[in-house]
Amino acid sequence: MNEMSPTKLTNAPEGFEYYRVCDQEGVCHVVRGMQEVRRLLEKTPGLNVTKIP
């Protein structure tokens, strides 16, 4: 009899991490990859960035 084993969760490869980016008014967006976060920060300084686990 085969038993199912749990799926091992791993860290996302670089560029596939998700980040929540919020402005000072509380409007948030979810973006993928640190490169996109950097682009948004250059365009709009003062954003709050949180990595989504």
PDB file of N, CA, C and O in Angstrom:
ATOM      1  N   MET A   1       0.838  -1.180   0.000  1.00  0.00           N
ATOM      2  CA  MET A   1       0.000   0.000   0.000  1.00  0.00           C
ATOM      3  C   MET A   1       0.887   1.249   0.000  1.00  0.00           C
ATOM      4  O   MET A   1       1.769   1.381   0.849  1.00  0.00           O
ATOM      5  N   ASN A   2       0.665   2.140  -0.921  1.00  0.00           N
ATOM      6  CA  ASN A   2       1.449   3.376  -1.005  1.00  0.00           C
ATOM      7  C   ASN A   2       0.806   4.465  -0.168  1.00  0.00           C
ATOM      8  O   ASN A   2      -0.388   4.742  -0.286  1.00  0.00           O
ATOM      9  N   GLU A   3       1.616   5.074   0.674  1.00  0.00           N
ATOM     10  CA  GLU A   3       1.122   6.205   1.463  1.00  0.00           C
ATOM     11  C   GLU A   3       1.583   7.489   0.791  1.00  0.00           C
ATOM     12  O   GLU A   3       2.682   7.558   0.241  1.00  0.00           O
ATOM     13  N   MET A   4       0.746   8.485   0.842  1.00  0.00           N
ATOM     14  CA  MET A   4       1.124   9.777   0.267  1.00  0.00           C
ATOM     15  C   MET A   4       2.009  10.515   1.255  1.00  0.00           C
ATOM     16  O   MET A   4       1.712  10.574   2.448  1.00  0.00           O
ATOM     17  N   SER A   5       3.084  11.071   0.755  1.00  0.00           N
ATOM     18  CA  SER A   5       3.957  11.857   1.618  1.00  0.00           C
ATOM     19  C   SER A   5       3.657  13.332   1.399  1.00  0.00           C
ATOM     20  O   SER A   5       3.219  13.722   0.317  1.00  0.00           O
ATOM     21  N   PRO A   6       3.890  14.158   2.419  1.00  0.00           N
ATOM     22  CA  PRO A   6       3.607  15.594   2.267  1.00  0.00           C
ATOM     23  C   PRO A   6       4.555  16.229   1.258  1.00  0.00           C
ATOM     24  O   PRO A   6       5.685  15.775   1.079  1.00  0.00           O
ATOM     25  N   THR A   7       4.095  17.253   0.620  1.00  0.00           N
ATOM     26  CA  THR A   7       4.913  18.003  -0.325  1.00  0.00           C
ATOM     27  C   THR A   7       5.853  18.911   0.447  1.00  0.00           C
ATOM     28  O   THR A   7       5.425  19.633   1.347  1.00  0.00           O
ATOM     29  N   LYS A   8       7.119  18.877   0.100  1.00  0.00           N
ATOM     30  CA  LYS A   8       8.095  19.733   0.760  1.00  0.00           C
ATOM     31  C   LYS A   8       8.030  21.126   0.146  1.00  0.00           C
ATOM     32  O   LYS A   8       8.138  21.283  -1.070  1.00  0.00           O
ATOM     33  N   LEU A   9       7.853  22.129   0.989  1.00  0.00           N
ATOM     34  CA  LEU A   9       7.840  23.515   0.527  1.00  0.00           C
ATOM     35  C   LEU A   9       9.266  24.051   0.545  1.00  0.00           C
ATOM     36  O   LEU A   9       9.995  23.868   1.520  1.00  0.00           O
ATOM     37  N   THR A  10       9.648  24.699  -0.513  1.00  0.00           N
ATOM     38  CA  THR A  10      10.991  25.268  -0.602  1.00  0.00           C
ATOM     39  C   THR A  10      10.886  26.763  -0.853  1.00  0.00           C
ATOM     40  O   THR A  10       9.817  27.280  -1.178  1.00  0.00           O
ATOM     41  N   ASN A  11      11.986  27.432  -0.702  1.00  0.00           N
ATOM     42  CA  ASN A  11      12.018  28.861  -1.013  1.00  0.00           C
ATOM     43  C   ASN A  11      11.893  29.040  -2.520  1.00  0.00           C
ATOM     44  O   ASN A  11      12.384  28.225  -3.301  1.00  0.00           O
ATOM     45  N   ALA A  12      11.242  30.099  -2.905  1.00  0.00           N
ATOM     46  CA  ALA A  12      11.084  30.396  -4.330  1.00  0.00           C
ATOM     47  C   ALA A  12      12.439  30.777  -4.919  1.00  0.00           C
ATOM     48  O   ALA A  12      13.256  31.402  -4.243  1.00  0.00           O
ATOM     49  N   PRO A  13      12.681  30.406  -6.174  1.00  0.00           N
ATOM     50  CA  PRO A  13      13.921  30.837  -6.818  1.00  0.00           C
ATOM     51  C   PRO A  13      13.969  32.358  -6.932  1.00  0.00           C
ATOM     52  O   PRO A  13      12.935  33.025  -6.915  1.00  0.00           O
ATOM     53  N   GLU A  14      15.169  32.893  -7.047  1.00  0.00           N
ATOM     54  CA  GLU A  14      15.322  34.347  -7.141  1.00  0.00           C
ATOM     55  C   GLU A  14      14.513  34.880  -8.317  1.00  0.00           C
ATOM     56  O   GLU A  14      14.549  34.328  -9.417  1.00  0.00           O
ATOM     57  N   GLY A  15      13.788  35.955  -8.067  1.00  0.00           N
ATOM     58  CA  GLY A  15      12.946  36.547  -9.100  1.00  0.00           C
ATOM     59  C   GLY A  15      11.503  36.108  -9.012  1.00  0.00           C
ATOM     60  O   GLY A  15      10.638  36.685  -9.671  1.00  0.00           O
ATOM     61  N   PHE A  16      11.224  35.083  -8.197  1.00  0.00           N
ATOM     62  CA  PHE A  16       9.857  34.595  -8.064  1.00  0.00           C
ATOM     63  C   PHE A  16       9.287  34.843  -6.675  1.00  0.00           C
ATOM     64  O   PHE A  16       8.216  34.339  -6.339  1.00  0.00           O
ATOM     65  N   GLU A  17      10.007  35.625  -5.864  1.00  0.00           N
ATOM     66  CA  GLU A  17       9.482  35.978  -4.553  1.00  0.00           C
ATOM     67  C   GLU A  17       8.383  37.016  -4.744  1.00  0.00           C
ATOM     68  O   GLU A  17       8.413  37.795  -5.697  1.00  0.00           O
ATOM     69  N   TYR A  18       7.427  37.022  -3.846  1.00  0.00           N
ATOM     70  CA  TYR A  18       6.349  38.002  -3.923  1.00  0.00           C
ATOM     71  C   TYR A  18       6.511  39.016  -2.801  1.00  0.00           C
ATOM     72  O   TYR A  18       6.883  38.669  -1.680  1.00  0.00           O
ATOM     73  N   TYR A  19       6.227  40.268  -3.119  1.00  0.00           N
ATOM     74  CA  TYR A  19       6.348  41.367  -2.168  1.00  0.00           C
ATOM     75  C   TYR A  19       5.067  42.185  -2.182  1.00  0.00           C
ATOM     76  O   TYR A  19       4.450  42.386  -3.228  1.00  0.00           O
ATOM     77  N   ARG A  20       4.676  42.656  -0.995  1.00  0.00           N
ATOM     78  CA  ARG A  20       3.552  43.588  -0.888  1.00  0.00           C
ATOM     79  C   ARG A  20       4.157  44.979  -0.808  1.00  0.00           C
ATOM     80  O   ARG A  20       4.975  45.261   0.068  1.00  0.00           O
ATOM     81  N   VAL A  21       3.754  45.839  -1.721  1.00  0.00           N
ATOM     82  CA  VAL A  21       4.272  47.205  -1.793  1.00  0.00           C
ATOM     83  C   VAL A  21       3.103  48.146  -1.527  1.00  0.00           C
ATOM     84  O   VAL A  21       2.117  48.147  -2.264  1.00  0.00           O
ATOM     85  N   CYS A  22       3.220  48.952  -0.461  1.00  0.00           N
ATOM     86  CA  CYS A  22       2.125  49.844  -0.062  1.00  0.00           C
ATOM     87  C   CYS A  22       2.603  51.290  -0.049  1.00  0.00           C
ATOM     88  O   CYS A  22       3.741  51.582   0.318  1.00  0.00           O
ATOM     89  N   ASP A  23       1.705  52.195  -0.461  1.00  0.00           N
ATOM     90  CA  ASP A  23       2.037  53.614  -0.385  1.00  0.00           C
ATOM     91  C   ASP A  23       1.581  54.164   0.962  1.00  0.00           C
ATOM     92  O   ASP A  23       1.020  53.432   1.777  1.00  0.00           O
ATOM     93  N   GLN A  24       1.820  55.448   1.193  1.00  0.00           N
ATOM     94  CA  GLN A  24       1.508  56.059   2.487  1.00  0.00           C
ATOM     95  C   GLN A  24       0.014  56.150   2.744  1.00  0.00           C
ATOM     96  O   GLN A  24      -0.401  56.323   3.890  1.00  0.00           O
ATOM     97  N   GLU A  25      -0.802  56.036   1.705  1.00  0.00           N
ATOM     98  CA  GLU A  25      -2.256  56.087   1.868  1.00  0.00           C
ATOM     99  C   GLU A  25      -2.844  54.708   2.137  1.00  0.00           C
ATOM    100  O   GLU A  25      -4.053  54.575   2.329  1.00  0.00           O
ATOM    101  N   GLY A  26      -1.996  53.680   2.151  1.00  0.00           N
ATOM    102  CA  GLY A  26      -2.465  52.329   2.430  1.00  0.00           C
ATOM    103  C   GLY A  26      -2.891  51.535   1.208  1.00  0.00           C
ATOM    104  O   GLY A  26      -3.441  50.442   1.341  1.00  0.00           O
ATOM    105  N   VAL A  27      -2.646  52.067   0.023  1.00  0.00           N
ATOM    106  CA  VAL A  27      -2.955  51.340  -1.212  1.00  0.00           C
ATOM    107  C   VAL A  27      -1.798  50.378  -1.478  1.00  0.00           C
ATOM    108  O   VAL A  27      -0.647  50.797  -1.598  1.00  0.00           O
ATOM    109  N   CYS A  28      -2.116  49.077  -1.568  1.00  0.00           N
ATOM    110  CA  CYS A  28      -1.077  48.057  -1.707  1.00  0.00           C
ATOM    111  C   CYS A  28      -1.199  47.304  -3.025  1.00  0.00           C
ATOM    112  O   CYS A  28      -2.283  47.159  -3.590  1.00  0.00           O
ATOM    113  N   HIS A  29      -0.055  46.835  -3.488  1.00  0.00           N
ATOM    114  CA  HIS A  29       0.026  45.998  -4.680  1.00  0.00           C
ATOM    115  C   HIS A  29       0.953  44.838  -4.352  1.00  0.00           C
ATOM    116  O   HIS A  29       1.880  44.988  -3.557  1.00  0.00           O
ATOM    117  N   VAL A  30       0.709  43.687  -4.957  1.00  0.00           N
ATOM    118  CA  VAL A  30       1.611  42.549  -4.824  1.00  0.00           C
ATOM    119  C   VAL A  30       2.398  42.446  -6.120  1.00  0.00           C
ATOM    120  O   VAL A  30       1.828  42.402  -7.210  1.00  0.00           O
ATOM    121  N   VAL A  31       3.726  42.408  -5.982  1.00  0.00           N
ATOM    122  CA  VAL A  31       4.588  42.314  -7.158  1.00  0.00           C
ATOM    123  C   VAL A  31       5.514  41.116  -7.008  1.00  0.00           C
ATOM    124  O   VAL A  31       5.773  40.648  -5.899  1.00  0.00           O
ATOM    125  N   ARG A  32       6.007  40.630  -8.138  1.00  0.00           N
ATOM    126  CA  ARG A  32       6.901  39.477  -8.121  1.00  0.00           C
ATOM    127  C   ARG A  32       8.312  39.922  -8.465  1.00  0.00           C
ATOM    128  O   ARG A  32       8.550  40.545  -9.500  1.00  0.00           O
ATOM    129  N   GLY A  33       9.244  39.591  -7.579  1.00  0.00           N
ATOM    130  CA  GLY A  33      10.658  39.833  -7.833  1.00  0.00           C
ATOM    131  C   GLY A  33      11.179  41.160  -7.304  1.00  0.00           C
ATOM    132  O   GLY A  33      10.506  42.189  -7.363  1.00  0.00           O
ATOM    133  N   MET A  34      12.403  41.098  -6.785  1.00  0.00           N
ATOM    134  CA  MET A  34      13.039  42.291  -6.228  1.00  0.00           C
ATOM    135  C   MET A  34      13.314  43.328  -7.308  1.00  0.00           C
ATOM    136  O   MET A  34      13.333  44.524  -7.016  1.00  0.00           O
ATOM    137  N   GLN A  35      13.524  42.902  -8.535  1.00  0.00           N
ATOM    138  CA  GLN A  35      13.766  43.860  -9.614  1.00  0.00           C
ATOM    139  C   GLN A  35      12.549  44.764  -9.806  1.00  0.00           C
ATOM    140  O   GLN A  35      12.701  45.967 -10.021  1.00  0.00           O
ATOM    141  N   GLU A  36      11.359  44.205  -9.732  1.00  0.00           N
ATOM    142  CA  GLU A  36      10.136  45.009  -9.860  1.00  0.00           C
ATOM    143  C   GLU A  36       9.979  45.938  -8.656  1.00  0.00           C
ATOM    144  O   GLU A  36       9.533  47.075  -8.805  1.00  0.00           O
ATOM    145  N   VAL A  37      10.345  45.459  -7.467  1.00  0.00           N
ATOM    146  CA  VAL A  37      10.289  46.306  -6.268  1.00  0.00           C
ATOM    147  C   VAL A  37      11.214  47.504  -6.445  1.00  0.00           C
ATOM    148  O   VAL A  37      10.825  48.637  -6.161  1.00  0.00           O
ATOM    149  N   ARG A  38      12.431  47.260  -6.911  1.00  0.00           N
ATOM    150  CA  ARG A  38      13.388  48.359  -7.112  1.00  0.00           C
ATOM    151  C   ARG A  38      12.862  49.374  -8.123  1.00  0.00           C
ATOM    152  O   ARG A  38      13.010  50.582  -7.940  1.00  0.00           O
ATOM    153  N   ARG A  39      12.249  48.870  -9.187  1.00  0.00           N
ATOM    154  CA  ARG A  39      11.694  49.765 -10.209  1.00  0.00           C
ATOM    155  C   ARG A  39      10.625  50.666  -9.602  1.00  0.00           C
ATOM    156  O   ARG A  39      10.592  51.866  -9.876  1.00  0.00           O
ATOM    157  N   LEU A  40       9.743  50.086  -8.771  1.00  0.00           N
ATOM    158  CA  LEU A  40       8.692  50.882  -8.134  1.00  0.00           C
ATOM    159  C   LEU A  40       9.268  51.895  -7.148  1.00  0.00           C
ATOM    160  O   LEU A  40       8.787  53.025  -7.066  1.00  0.00           O
ATOM    161  N   LEU A  41      10.304  51.490  -6.395  1.00  0.00           N
ATOM    162  CA  LEU A  41      10.918  52.407  -5.428  1.00  0.00           C
ATOM    163  C   LEU A  41      11.606  53.577  -6.124  1.00  0.00           C
ATOM    164  O   LEU A  41      11.595  54.695  -5.608  1.00  0.00           O
ATOM    165  N   GLU A  42      12.199  53.335  -7.283  1.00  0.00           N
ATOM    166  CA  GLU A  42      12.811  54.436  -8.038  1.00  0.00           C
ATOM    167  C   GLU A  42      11.746  55.396  -8.542  1.00  0.00           C
ATOM    168  O   GLU A  42      11.945  56.611  -8.550  1.00  0.00           O
ATOM    169  N   LYS A  43      10.627  54.849  -8.956  1.00  0.00           N
ATOM    170  CA  LYS A  43       9.530  55.658  -9.491  1.00  0.00           C
ATOM    171  C   LYS A  43       8.793  56.410  -8.386  1.00  0.00           C
ATOM    172  O   LYS A  43       8.408  57.566  -8.563  1.00  0.00           O
ATOM    173  N   THR A  44       8.597  55.739  -7.232  1.00  0.00           N
ATOM    174  CA  THR A  44       7.838  56.321  -6.124  1.00  0.00           C
ATOM    175  C   THR A  44       8.569  56.059  -4.808  1.00  0.00           C
ATOM    176  O   THR A  44       8.304  55.048  -4.159  1.00  0.00           O
ATOM    177  N   PRO A  45       9.479  56.941  -4.398  1.00  0.00           N
ATOM    178  CA  PRO A  45      10.176  56.752  -3.120  1.00  0.00           C
ATOM    179  C   PRO A  45       9.197  56.790  -1.946  1.00  0.00           C
ATOM    180  O   PRO A  45       8.138  57.413  -2.030  1.00  0.00           O
ATOM    181  N   GLY A  46       9.558  56.121  -0.859  1.00  0.00           N
ATOM    182  CA  GLY A  46       8.738  56.162   0.349  1.00  0.00           C
ATOM    183  C   GLY A  46       7.726  55.041   0.456  1.00  0.00           C
ATOM    184  O   GLY A  46       6.883  55.055   1.354  1.00  0.00           O
ATOM    185  N   LEU A  47       7.792  54.069  -0.444  1.00  0.00           N
ATOM    186  CA  LEU A  47       6.868  52.941  -0.366  1.00  0.00           C
ATOM    187  C   LEU A  47       7.299  51.992   0.746  1.00  0.00           C
ATOM    188  O   LEU A  47       8.482  51.909   1.075  1.00  0.00           O
ATOM    189  N   ASN A  48       6.340  51.280   1.321  1.00  0.00           N
ATOM    190  CA  ASN A  48       6.604  50.283   2.341  1.00  0.00           C
ATOM    191  C   ASN A  48       6.590  48.918   1.661  1.00  0.00           C
ATOM    192  O   ASN A  48       5.607  48.561   1.012  1.00  0.00           O
ATOM    193  N   VAL A  49       7.677  48.146   1.804  1.00  0.00           N
ATOM    194  CA  VAL A  49       7.805  46.854   1.131  1.00  0.00           C
ATOM    195  C   VAL A  49       7.886  45.745   2.167  1.00  0.00           C
ATOM    196  O   VAL A  49       8.658  45.833   3.122  1.00  0.00           O
ATOM    197  N   THR A  50       7.084  44.698   1.976  1.00  0.00           N
ATOM    198  CA  THR A  50       7.089  43.535   2.853  1.00  0.00           C
ATOM    199  C   THR A  50       7.167  42.281   1.998  1.00  0.00           C
ATOM    200  O   THR A  50       6.379  42.107   1.068  1.00  0.00           O
ATOM    201  N   LYS A  51       8.127  41.398   2.315  1.00  0.00           N
ATOM    202  CA  LYS A  51       8.225  40.127   1.585  1.00  0.00           C
ATOM    203  C   LYS A  51       7.124  39.197   2.079  1.00  0.00           C
ATOM    204  O   LYS A  51       6.916  39.045   3.283  1.00  0.00           O
ATOM    205  N   ILE A  52       6.427  38.581   1.136  1.00  0.00           N
ATOM    206  CA  ILE A  52       5.353  37.652   1.484  1.00  0.00           C
ATOM    207  C   ILE A  52       5.968  36.261   1.602  1.00  0.00           C
ATOM    208  O   ILE A  52       6.594  35.771   0.663  1.00  0.00           O
ATOM    209  N   PRO A  53       5.786  35.623   2.769  1.00  0.00           N
ATOM    210  CA  PRO A  53       6.391  34.290   2.957  1.00  0.00           C
ATOM    211  C   PRO A  53       5.795  33.237   2.050  1.00  0.00           C
ATOM    212  O   PRO A  53       6.205  32.077   2.099  1.00  0.00           O
TER     213      PRO A  53
END
